Amino acid sequence: RDVSAELGHPQGADVVVDVVQGALFEDALMSCVKPLGTICLVGFTAGQKPIRPGLVLIKEANIVGSLWGRWARENPEGHRQNVEEMLRYMETGAVRPRADRIFSVGDSIDAFELFEFNKGRGNTVVDFTTGRDPRSKL
Protein backbone atom coordinates (compact mmCIF):
# COMPACT_ATOMS: atom_id res chain seq x y z
CA ARG A 1 0.00 0.00 0.00
CA ASP A 2 2.89 2.38 0.73
CA VAL A 3 4.11 2.00 -2.85
CA SER A 4 0.60 2.69 -4.17
CA ALA A 5 0.47 5.86 -2.08
CA GLU A 6 3.88 6.96 -3.37
CA LEU A 7 2.57 6.50 -6.92
CA GLY A 8 -0.46 8.68 -6.18
CA HIS A 9 -2.98 5.98 -5.22
CA PRO A 10 -3.34 6.21 -1.41
CA GLN A 11 -6.38 3.91 -1.30
CA GLY A 12 -4.46 1.09 -2.97
CA ALA A 13 -4.09 -0.35 -6.44
CA ASP A 14 -6.97 -0.77 -8.86
CA VAL A 15 -5.58 -4.15 -9.96
CA VAL A 16 -3.18 -6.55 -8.24
CA VAL A 17 -1.79 -9.41 -10.33
CA ASP A 18 -0.94 -12.31 -8.02
CA VAL A 19 1.29 -14.98 -9.53
CA VAL A 20 2.30 -16.45 -6.16
CA GLN A 21 -0.83 -16.80 -3.98
CA GLY A 22 0.22 -18.75 -0.89
CA ALA A 23 0.60 -16.85 2.37
CA LEU A 24 0.89 -13.48 0.60
CA PHE A 25 -2.58 -13.61 -0.92
CA GLU A 26 -4.37 -12.14 2.09
CA ASP A 27 -1.77 -9.36 2.33
CA ALA A 28 -2.45 -8.46 -1.29
CA LEU A 29 -6.18 -8.54 -0.72
CA MET A 30 -6.30 -6.59 2.52
CA SER A 31 -3.56 -4.02 2.05
CA CYS A 32 -2.68 -3.59 -1.61
CA VAL A 33 -5.92 -3.55 -3.55
CA LYS A 34 -8.33 -0.67 -3.04
CA PRO A 35 -12.00 -1.21 -2.19
CA LEU A 36 -13.86 -2.41 -5.32
CA GLY A 37 -10.47 -3.25 -6.87
CA THR A 38 -9.54 -6.48 -8.64
CA ILE A 39 -7.06 -9.23 -7.84
CA CYS A 40 -6.15 -11.31 -10.87
CA LEU A 41 -4.87 -14.77 -9.95
CA VAL A 42 -2.58 -16.08 -12.67
CA GLY A 43 -0.55 -18.62 -10.74
CA PHE A 44 0.14 -20.26 -7.42
CA THR A 45 3.87 -20.88 -7.27
CA ALA A 46 3.79 -20.70 -3.45
CA GLY A 47 0.95 -23.20 -3.31
CA GLN A 48 -2.76 -22.73 -3.02
CA LYS A 49 -4.37 -21.22 0.03
CA PRO A 50 -8.10 -21.26 0.74
CA ILE A 51 -9.72 -17.92 0.01
CA ARG A 52 -11.83 -16.66 2.90
CA PRO A 53 -15.00 -15.20 1.37
CA GLY A 54 -15.47 -12.84 4.33
CA LEU A 55 -12.28 -10.96 3.44
CA VAL A 56 -13.45 -10.54 -0.14
CA LEU A 57 -16.80 -9.26 1.13
CA ILE A 58 -15.22 -6.77 3.57
CA LYS A 59 -12.90 -5.40 0.88
CA GLU A 60 -15.62 -5.53 -1.81
CA ALA A 61 -12.96 -6.87 -4.17
CA ASN A 62 -13.24 -8.75 -7.43
CA ILE A 63 -11.16 -11.89 -7.82
CA VAL A 64 -10.53 -13.12 -11.34
CA GLY A 65 -8.68 -16.27 -12.36
CA SER A 66 -6.77 -16.40 -15.60
CA LEU A 67 -4.67 -19.05 -17.28
CA TRP A 68 -2.29 -17.23 -19.59
CA GLY A 69 -1.03 -20.35 -21.37
CA ARG A 70 -4.36 -21.26 -22.92
CA TRP A 71 -4.96 -17.71 -24.15
CA ALA A 72 -1.44 -17.56 -25.62
CA ARG A 73 -1.99 -20.82 -27.53
CA GLU A 74 -5.34 -19.63 -28.87
CA ASN A 75 -4.06 -16.12 -29.72
CA PRO A 76 -0.43 -16.46 -30.85
CA GLU A 77 -0.28 -13.05 -32.57
CA GLY A 78 -1.78 -11.25 -29.56
CA HIS A 79 0.63 -13.14 -27.30
CA ARG A 80 3.61 -12.08 -29.44
CA GLN A 81 2.48 -8.44 -29.28
CA ASN A 82 2.03 -8.62 -25.50
CA VAL A 83 5.51 -10.08 -24.99
CA GLU A 84 7.05 -7.41 -27.23
CA GLU A 85 5.26 -4.70 -25.24
CA MET A 86 6.44 -6.14 -21.91
CA LEU A 87 10.03 -6.26 -23.21
CA ARG A 88 9.76 -2.60 -24.27
CA TYR A 89 8.56 -1.70 -20.76
CA MET A 90 11.58 -3.45 -19.26
CA GLU A 91 14.00 -1.86 -21.77
CA THR A 92 12.74 1.65 -20.96
CA GLY A 93 12.65 1.03 -17.21
CA ALA A 94 8.87 1.53 -17.02
CA VAL A 95 8.71 -1.91 -15.40
CA ARG A 96 11.52 -3.27 -13.29
CA PRO A 97 11.35 -6.96 -12.46
CA ARG A 98 12.01 -7.74 -8.83
CA ALA A 99 14.75 -10.29 -8.39
CA ASP A 100 15.00 -11.89 -4.99
CA ARG A 101 18.27 -13.68 -5.68
CA ILE A 102 20.57 -13.89 -8.68
CA PHE A 103 22.64 -17.06 -9.07
CA SER A 104 25.52 -17.82 -11.40
CA VAL A 105 25.24 -20.87 -13.63
CA GLY A 106 27.58 -22.70 -11.25
CA ASP A 107 25.07 -22.17 -8.44
CA SER A 108 21.99 -23.14 -10.47
CA ILE A 109 21.26 -26.16 -8.24
CA ASP A 110 20.93 -23.76 -5.28
CA ALA A 111 18.53 -21.66 -7.36
CA PHE A 112 16.34 -24.64 -8.20
CA GLU A 113 16.30 -25.76 -4.56
CA LEU A 114 15.23 -22.25 -3.49
CA PHE A 115 12.38 -22.42 -5.99
CA GLU A 116 11.45 -26.04 -5.22
CA PHE A 117 11.11 -25.39 -1.48
CA ASN A 118 9.31 -22.03 -1.91
CA LYS A 119 12.01 -20.12 -0.03
CA GLY A 120 12.34 -17.26 -2.51
CA ARG A 121 10.59 -13.89 -2.40
CA GLY A 122 10.19 -12.54 -5.90
CA ASN A 123 11.91 -13.92 -8.97
CA THR A 124 14.87 -16.26 -8.72
CA VAL A 125 17.30 -15.62 -11.58
CA VAL A 126 20.05 -17.80 -13.02
CA ASP A 127 22.51 -15.60 -14.93
CA PHE A 128 23.95 -17.36 -17.97
CA THR A 129 26.14 -14.43 -19.01
CA THR A 130 29.77 -13.95 -18.04
CA GLY A 131 31.94 -10.97 -17.38
CA ARG A 132 29.35 -8.52 -16.10
CA ASP A 133 27.40 -7.75 -12.95
CA PRO A 134 24.12 -9.67 -13.36
CA ARG A 135 22.24 -6.99 -11.40
CA SER A 136 23.10 -4.29 -13.95
CA LYS A 137 20.02 -5.05 -16.09
CA LEU A 138 17.53 -5.60 -13.26
Backbone as JSON Lines, residues from 0, in Angstrom:
{"i":0,"aa":"R","n":[0.83,-1.19,0.0],"ca":[0.0,0.0,0.0],"c":[0.87,1.25,0.0]}
{"i":1,"aa":"D","n":[1.99,1.21,0.7],"ca":[2.89,2.38,0.73],"c":[3.35,2.75,-0.68]}
{"i":2,"aa":"V","n":[3.67,1.74,-1.48],"ca":[4.11,2.0,-2.85],"c":[2.98,2.62,-3.65]}
{"i":3,"aa":"S","n":[1.75,2.11,-3.47],"ca":[0.6,2.69,-4.17],"c":[0.44,4.15,-3.8]}
{"i":4,"aa":"A","n":[0.59,4.46,-2.52],"ca":[0.47,5.86,-2.08],"c":[1.56,6.72,-2.7]}
{"i":5,"aa":"E","n":[2.78,6.21,-2.75],"ca":[3.88,6.96,-3.37],"c":[3.62,7.24,-4.84]}
{"i":6,"aa":"L","n":[2.89,6.34,-5.5],"ca":[2.57,6.5,-6.92],"c":[1.29,7.31,-7.13]}
{"i":7,"aa":"G","n":[0.73,7.83,-6.06],"ca":[-0.46,8.68,-6.18],"c":[-1.78,7.97,-6.0]}
{"i":8,"aa":"H","n":[-1.75,6.76,-5.44],"ca":[-2.98,5.98,-5.22],"c":[-3.06,5.58,-3.75]}
{"i":9,"aa":"P","n":[-3.38,6.51,-2.86],"ca":[-3.34,6.21,-1.41],"c":[-4.34,5.16,-0.95]}
{"i":10,"aa":"Q","n":[-5.41,4.93,-1.71],"ca":[-6.38,3.91,-1.3],"c":[-5.96,2.51,-1.71]}
{"i":11,"aa":"G","n":[-4.91,2.4,-2.5],"ca":[-4.46,1.09,-2.97],"c":[-4.54,1.01,-4.48]}
{"i":12,"aa":"A","n":[-4.13,-0.14,-4.99],"ca":[-4.09,-0.35,-6.44],"c":[-5.46,-0.76,-6.97]}
{"i":13,"aa":"D","n":[-5.74,-0.35,-8.19],"ca":[-6.97,-0.77,-8.86],"c":[-6.93,-2.27,-9.16]}
{"i":14,"aa":"V","n":[-5.75,-2.74,-9.58],"ca":[-5.58,-4.15,-9.96],"c":[-4.28,-4.67,-9.35]}
{"i":15,"aa":"V","n":[-4.35,-5.85,-8.74],"ca":[-3.18,-6.55,-8.24],"c":[-3.11,-7.88,-8.99]}
{"i":16,"aa":"V","n":[-1.99,-8.15,-9.64],"ca":[-1.79,-9.41,-10.33],"c":[-0.98,-10.3,-9.4]}
{"i":17,"aa":"D","n":[-1.57,-11.4,-8.98],"ca":[-0.94,-12.31,-8.02],"c":[-0.53,-13.59,-8.73]}
{"i":18,"aa":"V","n":[0.78,-13.77,-8.89],"ca":[1.29,-14.98,-9.53],"c":[1.8,-15.98,-8.5]}
{"i":19,"aa":"V","n":[1.72,-15.63,-7.22],"ca":[2.3,-16.45,-6.16],"c":[1.23,-17.13,-5.34]}
{"i":20,"aa":"Q","n":[0.21,-16.43,-4.93],"ca":[-0.83,-16.8,-3.98],"c":[-0.18,-17.2,-2.66]}
{"i":21,"aa":"G","n":[-0.4,-18.35,-2.15],"ca":[0.22,-18.75,-0.89],"c":[-0.11,-17.79,0.24]}
{"i":22,"aa":"A","n":[0.81,-17.65,1.17],"ca":[0.6,-16.85,2.37],"c":[0.46,-15.36,2.07]}
{"i":23,"aa":"L","n":[0.95,-14.91,0.93],"ca":[0.89,-13.48,0.6],"c":[-0.45,-13.05,0.04]}
{"i":24,"aa":"F","n":[-1.31,-13.98,-0.29],"ca":[-2.58,-13.61,-0.92],"c":[-3.41,-12.68,-0.05]}
{"i":25,"aa":"E","n":[-3.55,-12.99,1.22],"ca":[-4.37,-12.14,2.09],"c":[-3.75,-10.76,2.26]}
{"i":26,"aa":"D","n":[-2.41,-10.68,2.27],"ca":[-1.77,-9.36,2.33],"c":[-2.13,-8.54,1.1]}
{"i":27,"aa":"A","n":[-2.1,-9.18,-0.06],"ca":[-2.45,-8.46,-1.29],"c":[-3.9,-8.0,-1.24]}
{"i":28,"aa":"L","n":[-4.76,-8.87,-0.77],"ca":[-6.18,-8.54,-0.72],"c":[-6.47,-7.42,0.27]}
{"i":29,"aa":"M","n":[-5.91,-7.52,1.46],"ca":[-6.3,-6.59,2.52],"c":[-5.52,-5.28,2.49]}
{"i":30,"aa":"S","n":[-4.31,-5.27,1.96],"ca":[-3.56,-4.02,2.05],"c":[-3.23,-3.38,0.71]}
{"i":31,"aa":"C","n":[-3.15,-4.15,-0.35],"ca":[-2.68,-3.59,-1.61],"c":[-3.79,-3.14,-2.55]}
{"i":32,"aa":"V","n":[-4.85,-3.89,-2.61],"ca":[-5.92,-3.55,-3.55],"c":[-6.91,-2.6,-2.87]}
{"i":33,"aa":"K","n":[-7.39,-1.62,-3.63],"ca":[-8.33,-0.67,-3.04],"c":[-9.73,-1.29,-3.0]}
{"i":34,"aa":"P","n":[-10.62,-0.72,-2.19],"ca":[-12.0,-1.21,-2.19],"c":[-12.58,-1.17,-3.61]}
{"i":35,"aa":"L","n":[-13.29,-2.22,-3.98],"ca":[-13.86,-2.41,-5.32],"c":[-12.78,-2.67,-6.38]}
{"i":36,"aa":"G","n":[-11.54,-2.93,-5.95],"ca":[-10.47,-3.25,-6.87],"c":[-10.52,-4.72,-7.28]}
{"i":37,"aa":"T","n":[-9.56,-5.12,-8.09],"ca":[-9.54,-6.48,-8.64],"c":[-8.2,-7.14,-8.37]}
{"i":38,"aa":"I","n":[-8.26,-8.39,-7.94],"ca":[-7.06,-9.23,-7.84],"c":[-7.18,-10.28,-8.92]}
{"i":39,"aa":"C","n":[-6.17,-10.33,-9.78],"ca":[-6.15,-11.31,-10.87],"c":[-5.17,-12.41,-10.49]}
{"i":40,"aa":"L","n":[-5.7,-13.61,-10.3],"ca":[-4.87,-14.77,-9.95],"c":[-4.41,-15.43,-11.25]}
{"i":41,"aa":"V","n":[-3.1,-15.46,-11.46],"ca":[-2.58,-16.08,-12.67],"c":[-1.6,-17.21,-12.36]}
{"i":42,"aa":"G","n":[-1.44,-17.53,-11.1],"ca":[-0.55,-18.62,-10.74],"c":[-0.61,-18.88,-9.25]}
{"i":43,"aa":"F","n":[0.08,-19.93,-8.85],"ca":[0.14,-20.26,-7.42],"c":[1.45,-20.97,-7.12]}
{"i":44,"aa":"T","n":[2.56,-20.27,-7.45],"ca":[3.87,-20.88,-7.27],"c":[4.19,-21.17,-5.81]}
{"i":45,"aa":"A","n":[3.56,-20.45,-4.88],"ca":[3.79,-20.7,-3.45],"c":[2.74,-21.65,-2.89]}
{"i":46,"aa":"G","n":[1.99,-22.28,-3.76],"ca":[0.95,-23.2,-3.31],"c":[-0.38,-22.49,-3.2]}
{"i":47,"aa":"Q","n":[-1.42,-23.28,-3.11],"ca":[-2.76,-22.73,-3.02],"c":[-3.17,-22.57,-1.56]}
{"i":48,"aa":"K","n":[-3.87,-21.49,-1.3],"ca":[-4.37,-21.22,0.03],"c":[-5.87,-20.98,-0.09]}
{"i":49,"aa":"P","n":[-6.65,-21.52,0.82],"ca":[-8.1,-21.26,0.74],"c":[-8.38,-19.76,0.81]}
{"i":50,"aa":"I","n":[-9.31,-19.32,0.01],"ca":[-9.72,-17.92,0.01],"c":[-10.9,-17.77,0.97]}
{"i":51,"aa":"R","n":[-10.75,-16.89,1.94],"ca":[-11.83,-16.66,2.9],"c":[-12.81,-15.65,2.32]}
{"i":52,"aa":"P","n":[-14.02,-16.09,2.0],"ca":[-15.0,-15.2,1.37],"c":[-15.3,-13.94,2.18]}
{"i":53,"aa":"G","n":[-15.21,-14.02,3.51],"ca":[-15.47,-12.84,4.33],"c":[-14.52,-11.69,4.04]}
{"i":54,"aa":"L","n":[-13.25,-12.01,3.76],"ca":[-12.28,-10.96,3.44],"c":[-12.62,-10.28,2.12]}
{"i":55,"aa":"V","n":[-13.06,-11.09,1.16],"ca":[-13.45,-10.54,-0.14],"c":[-14.66,-9.62,0.05]}
{"i":56,"aa":"L","n":[-15.59,-10.06,0.87],"ca":[-16.8,-9.26,1.13],"c":[-16.44,-7.94,1.81]}
{"i":57,"aa":"I","n":[-15.61,-7.98,2.83],"ca":[-15.22,-6.77,3.57],"c":[-14.52,-5.78,2.64]}
{"i":58,"aa":"K","n":[-13.66,-6.26,1.79],"ca":[-12.9,-5.4,0.88],"c":[-13.7,-5.02,-0.36]}
{"i":59,"aa":"E","n":[-14.79,-5.73,-0.61],"ca":[-15.62,-5.53,-1.81],"c":[-14.74,-5.65,-3.06]}
{"i":60,"aa":"A","n":[-13.91,-6.68,-3.07],"ca":[-12.96,-6.87,-4.17],"c":[-13.47,-7.89,-5.17]}
{"i":61,"aa":"N","n":[-12.99,-7.76,-6.38],"ca":[-13.24,-8.75,-7.43],"c":[-12.02,-9.67,-7.49]}
{"i":62,"aa":"I","n":[-12.25,-10.95,-7.64],"ca":[-11.16,-11.89,-7.82],"c":[-11.41,-12.61,-9.14]}
{"i":63,"aa":"V","n":[-10.4,-12.55,-10.0],"ca":[-10.53,-13.12,-11.34],"c":[-9.39,-14.11,-11.54]}
{"i":64,"aa":"G","n":[-9.7,-15.28,-12.04],"ca":[-8.68,-16.27,-12.36],"c":[-8.4,-16.26,-13.85]}
{"i":65,"aa":"S","n":[-7.14,-16.43,-14.19],"ca":[-6.77,-16.4,-15.6],"c":[-5.62,-17.35,-15.84]}
{"i":66,"aa":"L","n":[-5.75,-18.16,-16.86],"ca":[-4.67,-19.05,-17.28],"c":[-4.09,-18.48,-18.57]}
{"i":67,"aa":"W","n":[-2.92,-17.9,-18.48],"ca":[-2.29,-17.23,-19.59],"c":[-1.93,-18.2,-20.71]}
{"i":68,"aa":"G","n":[-1.49,-19.39,-20.37],"ca":[-1.03,-20.35,-21.37],"c":[-2.08,-20.69,-22.4]}
{"i":69,"aa":"R","n":[-3.3,-20.92,-21.97],"ca":[-4.36,-21.26,-22.92],"c":[-4.63,-20.09,-23.87]}
{"i":70,"aa":"W","n":[-4.71,-18.88,-23.3],"ca":[-4.96,-17.71,-24.15],"c":[-3.83,-17.54,-25.16]}
{"i":71,"aa":"A","n":[-2.59,-17.72,-24.72],"ca":[-1.44,-17.56,-25.62],"c":[-1.49,-18.57,-26.77]}
{"i":72,"aa":"R","n":[-1.88,-19.81,-26.47],"ca":[-1.99,-20.82,-27.53],"c":[-3.1,-20.48,-28.52]}
{"i":73,"aa":"E","n":[-4.2,-19.95,-28.01],"ca":[-5.34,-19.63,-28.87],"c":[-5.17,-18.3,-29.61]}
{"i":74,"aa":"N","n":[-4.27,-17.45,-29.14],"ca":[-4.06,-16.12,-29.72],"c":[-2.57,-15.84,-29.89]}
{"i":75,"aa":"P","n":[-1.89,-16.6,-30.75],"ca":[-0.43,-16.46,-30.85],"c":[0.03,-15.06,-31.26]}
{"i":76,"aa":"E","n":[-0.69,-14.39,-32.15],"ca":[-0.28,-13.05,-32.57],"c":[-0.45,-12.04,-31.42]}
{"i":77,"aa":"G","n":[-1.56,-12.13,-30.72],"ca":[-1.78,-11.25,-29.56],"c":[-0.74,-11.51,-28.48]}
{"i":78,"aa":"H","n":[-0.39,-12.78,-28.28],"ca":[0.63,-13.14,-27.3],"c":[1.98,-12.53,-27.68]}
{"i":79,"aa":"R","n":[2.34,-12.65,-28.97],"ca":[3.61,-12.08,-29.44],"c":[3.63,-10.57,-29.19]}
{"i":80,"aa":"Q","n":[2.54,-9.89,-29.5],"ca":[2.48,-8.44,-29.28],"c":[2.6,-8.09,-27.8]}
{"i":81,"aa":"N","n":[1.94,-8.87,-26.94],"ca":[2.03,-8.62,-25.5],"c":[3.46,-8.78,-24.98]}
{"i":82,"aa":"V","n":[4.13,-9.84,-25.43],"ca":[5.51,-10.08,-24.99],"c":[6.41,-8.94,-25.47]}
{"i":83,"aa":"E","n":[6.24,-8.51,-26.71],"ca":[7.05,-7.41,-27.23],"c":[6.81,-6.14,-26.41]}
{"i":84,"aa":"E","n":[5.57,-5.89,-26.04],"ca":[5.26,-4.7,-25.24],"c":[5.89,-4.79,-23.86]}
{"i":85,"aa":"M","n":[5.82,-5.97,-23.23],"ca":[6.44,-6.14,-21.91],"c":[7.95,-5.93,-21.99]}
{"i":86,"aa":"L","n":[8.59,-6.45,-23.04],"ca":[10.03,-6.26,-23.21],"c":[10.37,-4.79,-23.39]}
{"i":87,"aa":"R","n":[9.53,-4.04,-24.12],"ca":[9.76,-2.6,-24.27],"c":[9.67,-1.9,-22.91]}
{"i":88,"aa":"Y","n":[8.69,-2.29,-22.1],"ca":[8.56,-1.7,-20.76],"c":[9.82,-1.93,-19.94]}
{"i":89,"aa":"M","n":[10.37,-3.14,-20.03],"ca":[11.58,-3.45,-19.26],"c":[12.79,-2.69,-19.82]}
{"i":90,"aa":"E","n":[12.88,-2.58,-21.15],"ca":[14.0,-1.86,-21.77],"c":[14.0,-0.39,-21.38]}
{"i":91,"aa":"T","n":[12.83,0.22,-21.29],"ca":[12.74,1.65,-20.96],"c":[12.77,1.91,-19.46]}
{"i":92,"aa":"G","n":[12.66,0.86,-18.65],"ca":[12.65,1.03,-17.21],"c":[11.26,1.32,-16.65]}
{"i":93,"aa":"A","n":[10.23,1.3,-17.5],"ca":[8.87,1.53,-17.02],"c":[8.44,0.43,-16.06]}
{"i":94,"aa":"V","n":[8.95,-0.78,-16.28],"ca":[8.71,-1.91,-15.4],"c":[10.07,-2.49,-15.04]}
{"i":95,"aa":"R","n":[10.26,-2.69,-13.75],"ca":[11.52,-3.27,-13.29],"c":[11.22,-4.56,-12.56]}
{"i":96,"aa":"P","n":[11.62,-5.69,-13.14],"ca":[11.35,-6.96,-12.46],"c":[12.07,-7.02,-11.12]}
{"i":97,"aa":"R","n":[11.41,-7.6,-10.15],"ca":[12.01,-7.74,-8.83],"c":[12.7,-9.1,-8.76]}
{"i":98,"aa":"A","n":[13.98,-9.05,-8.53],"ca":[14.75,-10.29,-8.39],"c":[15.12,-10.48,-6.94]}
{"i":99,"aa":"D","n":[14.67,-11.58,-6.38],"ca":[15.0,-11.89,-4.99],"c":[16.47,-12.27,-4.87]}
{"i":100,"aa":"R","n":[16.89,-13.19,-5.71],"ca":[18.27,-13.68,-5.68],"c":[18.72,-13.91,-7.11]}
{"i":101,"aa":"I","n":[19.98,-13.63,-7.37],"ca":[20.57,-13.89,-8.68],"c":[21.72,-14.88,-8.47]}
{"i":102,"aa":"F","n":[21.64,-16.0,-9.19],"ca":[22.64,-17.06,-9.07],"c":[23.45,-17.15,-10.35]}
{"i":103,"aa":"S","n":[24.71,-17.51,-10.22],"ca":[25.52,-17.82,-11.4],"c":[25.13,-19.21,-11.88]}
{"i":104,"aa":"V","n":[25.53,-19.54,-13.09],"ca":[25.24,-20.87,-13.63],"c":[25.79,-21.96,-12.71]}
{"i":105,"aa":"G","n":[26.96,-21.71,-12.15],"ca":[27.58,-22.7,-11.25],"c":[26.77,-22.97,-10.0]}
{"i":106,"aa":"D","n":[25.91,-22.01,-9.63],"ca":[25.07,-22.17,-8.44],"c":[23.61,-22.46,-8.8]}
{"i":107,"aa":"S","n":[23.37,-22.94,-10.02],"ca":[21.99,-23.14,-10.47],"c":[21.24,-24.19,-9.64]}
{"i":108,"aa":"I","n":[21.94,-25.17,-9.09],"ca":[21.26,-26.16,-8.24],"c":[20.69,-25.47,-7.01]}
{"i":109,"aa":"D","n":[21.45,-24.52,-6.43],"ca":[20.93,-23.76,-5.28],"c":[19.68,-22.97,-5.68]}
{"i":110,"aa":"A","n":[19.7,-22.42,-6.89],"ca":[18.53,-21.66,-7.36],"c":[17.31,-22.55,-7.48]}
{"i":111,"aa":"F","n":[17.47,-23.73,-8.05],"ca":[16.34,-24.64,-8.2],"c":[15.84,-25.13,-6.85]}
{"i":112,"aa":"E","n":[16.73,-25.35,-5.9],"ca":[16.3,-25.76,-4.56],"c":[15.52,-24.64,-3.87]}
{"i":113,"aa":"L","n":[15.96,-23.39,-4.05],"ca":[15.23,-22.25,-3.49],"c":[13.81,-22.22,-4.03]}
{"i":114,"aa":"F","n":[13.7,-22.41,-5.34],"ca":[12.38,-22.42,-5.99],"c":[11.56,-23.63,-5.54]}
{"i":115,"aa":"E","n":[12.17,-24.81,-5.54],"ca":[11.45,-26.04,-5.22],"c":[10.86,-26.01,-3.81]}
{"i":116,"aa":"F","n":[11.57,-25.41,-2.87],"ca":[11.11,-25.39,-1.48],"c":[10.42,-24.08,-1.1]}
{"i":117,"aa":"N","n":[10.06,-23.28,-2.12],"ca":[9.31,-22.03,-1.91],"c":[9.98,-21.11,-0.89]}
{"i":118,"aa":"K","n":[11.3,-20.97,-0.97],"ca":[12.01,-20.12,-0.03],"c":[12.35,-18.76,-0.62]}
{"i":119,"aa":"G","n":[12.04,-18.53,-1.88],"ca":[12.34,-17.26,-2.51],"c":[11.22,-16.25,-2.3]}
{"i":120,"aa":"R","n":[11.57,-14.99,-2.46],"ca":[10.59,-13.89,-2.4],"c":[10.83,-13.07,-3.66]}
{"i":121,"aa":"G","n":[9.96,-13.19,-4.61],"ca":[10.19,-12.54,-5.9],"c":[10.78,-13.55,-6.87]}
{"i":122,"aa":"N","n":[11.36,-13.05,-7.93],"ca":[11.91,-13.92,-8.97],"c":[13.29,-14.42,-8.58]}
{"i":123,"aa":"T","n":[13.55,-15.68,-8.88],"ca":[14.87,-16.26,-8.72],"c":[15.49,-16.31,-10.11]}
{"i":124,"aa":"V","n":[16.67,-15.75,-10.26],"ca":[17.3,-15.62,-11.58],"c":[18.58,-16.43,-11.63]}
{"i":125,"aa":"V","n":[18.77,-17.15,-12.73],"ca":[20.05,-17.8,-13.02],"c":[20.66,-17.03,-14.18]}
{"i":126,"aa":"D","n":[21.83,-16.44,-13.94],"ca":[22.51,-15.6,-14.93],"c":[23.43,-16.47,-15.76]}
{"i":127,"aa":"F","n":[23.16,-16.55,-17.06],"ca":[23.95,-17.36,-17.97],"c":[25.04,-16.55,-18.68]}
{"i":128,"aa":"T","n":[25.11,-15.26,-18.38],"ca":[26.14,-14.43,-19.01],"c":[27.41,-14.48,-18.19]}
{"i":129,"aa":"T","n":[28.5,-14.0,-18.77],"ca":[29.77,-13.95,-18.04],"c":[30.36,-12.57,-18.21]}
{"i":130,"aa":"G","n":[31.19,-12.19,-17.26],"ca":[31.94,-10.97,-17.38],"c":[31.21,-9.68,-17.07]}
{"i":131,"aa":"R","n":[30.03,-9.75,-16.48],"ca":[29.35,-8.52,-16.1],"c":[28.57,-8.75,-14.81]}
{"i":132,"aa":"D","n":[28.21,-7.67,-14.16],"ca":[27.4,-7.75,-12.95],"c":[25.98,-8.11,-13.35]}
{"i":133,"aa":"P","n":[25.45,-9.27,-12.93],"ca":[24.12,-9.67,-13.36],"c":[23.02,-8.72,-12.9]}
{"i":134,"aa":"R","n":[23.27,-7.92,-11.89],"ca":[22.24,-6.99,-11.4],"c":[22.15,-5.73,-12.27]}
{"i":135,"aa":"S","n":[23.06,-5.54,-13.18],"ca":[23.1,-4.29,-13.95],"c":[21.87,-4.11,-14.82]}
{"i":136,"aa":"K","n":[21.2,-5.15,-15.23],"ca":[20.02,-5.05,-16.09],"c":[18.72,-5.15,-15.32]}
{"i":137,"aa":"L","n":[18.77,-5.4,-14.02],"ca":[17.53,-5.6,-13.26],"c":[17.15,-4.4,-12.49]}
